[in-house]
Amino acid sequence: MMILYGISNCDTVRKARKFLESAGHSFQFHDFRKDGLSTETILTWLTYTDYSDLINKRSTTWKQLSNSEQAAIDDQDLTLLTQHPTLIKRPVLQLDQRLLIGFKLEEYQNL
């Protein structure tokens, strides 16, 4: 089962959703803002990717954090990350034993 994580008003997430739908892929959409994000989900992702690959330091949310909060995120404070899920690069597509972060057309075409 494919699960696409992101926020519904993100342009990149919209592109990924549109691609998956037009390619006939069945997937579940999980909205970070509406549905939240658990530390267990993040820990699962970390078995497939590096922590640094998940964090979007160019996001507005990152820029609004205090220096101590940014340091805590850098130190892998998953609780703080679940409180600010928009710090995660979007979208995150979780497949069985694979994770795609961000929308790269060629990666999605290879599904």
C-alpha positions in Angstrom: 0.0 0.0 0.0 1.3 3.4 -1.0 0.9 6.3 1.5 1.6 9.8 0.3 2.4 12.2 3.2 2.2 15.9 2.9 -0.1 18.9 3.2 -3.0 19.4 0.8 -2.2 23.0 -0.2 1.4 22.3 -1.1 2.1 22.6 -4.9 4.6 19.8 -4.9 2.3 17.5 -3.1 -0.4 18.3 -5.6 1.9 17.4 -8.5 2.7 14.1 -6.9 -1.0 13.3 -6.3 -1.9 14.3 -9.8 0.9 12.1 -11.2 -0.1 9.1 -9.1 -3.8 9.4 -10.0 -3.1 9.8 -13.7 -0.8 6.8 -13.6 -3.6 4.7 -12.0 -1.8 4.1 -8.7 -3.8 3.4 -5.7 -2.6 5.3 -2.6 -3.7 6.7 0.7 -3.1 10.5 1.3 -2.0 11.4 4.8 -2.2 15.2 5.6 0.4 16.2 8.2 -1.7 19.1 9.4 -5.1 17.4 9.6 -3.9 13.8 10.5 -0.8 14.6 12.5 2.5 12.7 12.4 3.7 10.2 15.0 7.2 9.5 16.1 6.7 5.9 15.2 6.1 6.9 11.5 9.3 9.0 11.5 11.2 6.1 13.1 10.0 3.8 10.3 11.1 6.3 7.7 14.5 6.5 9.3 15.0 2.8 8.5 14.9 3.8 4.8 16.5 7.2 4.8 18.9 9.6 6.6 17.4 12.0 9.1 19.0 15.0 7.3 17.2 14.0 4.1 13.8 14.5 5.8 14.4 18.1 7.1 13.5 21.1 5.0 15.7 23.9 6.3 14.4 26.2 3.6 10.9 26.1 4.9 9.1 29.0 6.5 8.6 26.9 9.6 12.3 26.3 10.0 13.0 30.1 9.7 10.5 30.8 12.4 12.0 28.5 14.9 14.3 29.8 17.6 18.0 28.8 17.5 17.5 26.4 20.4 14.6 24.7 18.5 16.6 24.5 15.3 19.5 22.9 17.3 17.0 20.4 18.9 15.7 19.5 15.4 19.3 19.0 14.3 19.8 16.7 17.3 16.9 14.6 16.0 14.3 15.7 18.5 11.4 13.7 17.0 8.8 15.2 19.5 9.6 18.7 18.2 9.4 17.4 14.6 5.9 15.9 15.2 4.8 19.3 16.6 6.1 21.0 13.4 5.5 18.4 10.6 5.9 21.1 7.9 9.6 20.9 8.6 9.6 17.6 6.7 10.4 17.8 3.0 7.2 17.1 1.0 5.8 14.9 -0.3 7.0 11.7 1.4 5.8 8.6 -0.5 6.0 5.4 1.5 6.0 2.1 -0.3 6.6 -1.3 1.2 10.3 -1.1 1.7 11.1 2.2 0.0 10.7 5.9 0.6 10.7 8.7 -1.9 11.2 12.2 -0.5 10.2 15.2 -2.6 8.7 14.9 -6.1 11.1 13.9 -8.7 9.3 12.9 -11.9 11.8 10.3 -13.0 11.6 8.5 -9.6 7.8 8.5 -9.8 7.9 7.2 -13.3 9.9 4.2 -12.2 7.3 3.1 -9.7 
